[in-house]
Amino acid sequence: MRHHPLITVARYCHNLKQGKREGKQVLLGDPIEVALFELAQIASTAYPEHTHIAEIPFDTDRK
């Protein structure tokens, strides 16, 4: 099944970490990234797992 590109980006492009709060598993990170990731999870569970291999930080000199 093909998804909207926003769903794919939300699923894979984030800096979230798994953590525990009050004994429950939660996602830790920027609230917008958490919301977009949860949207992607609701939209489809048919995504293969991938590992984070690299990140290019924002740089005002490189656009």
N, C-alpha and C positions, 0 to 999 in steps of 0.2 A: 504494500500500500504506500502510495506517495503522499507526503505531507507538505504543508506550507513551509517554505524555507524558515520562517520565524520559529516554528516548532523544532526544526532540526537544530538551528543555532541555539535555541534555549536549552535543548537537551545536552549539547556537547560543549558549548562555549561559556564556561562559568568557572569561578574560583571557590566553589562551595566545599565545605568539609562536613563529614558526618560527626556528630557529637551526641552527648546526652544532656538532657535538661530535665530535672525532676524525675529521673529514672526512665525517660522516654527518648527514643532515637529522634534526633532533629537535624535539620540542615543548618549549618552555621555559615553566615556570610551576609552579603548585601541583601536587604529585604526584596529588592526588585529581582535580583538573580534567583532568590528562593522562589518567588512567585512565578517567574517565567519557567523555572525548572519543574515546579509542580504542575503548571499548565501543560507542559510537554508530557509529563507522566500520565496525566489524565487523558490527553489526546491520543496517546498510543503507548502500548507496552511492548510493541514489536521492534524496539531498537536494540541492536547488539551492544554489548558493553565495550567500551574503549578506555584506554588509559591516557592520562594527560602526559604528553611527551615534551611539549615546549610551550613557551609563551614569549611573545615579543612585547615588551612593555611600551606604553605610549611614550613617544618622544616628539617634542615640538619641532625638531629639526628634520625629522623623517615623516613625511606626510603621504 
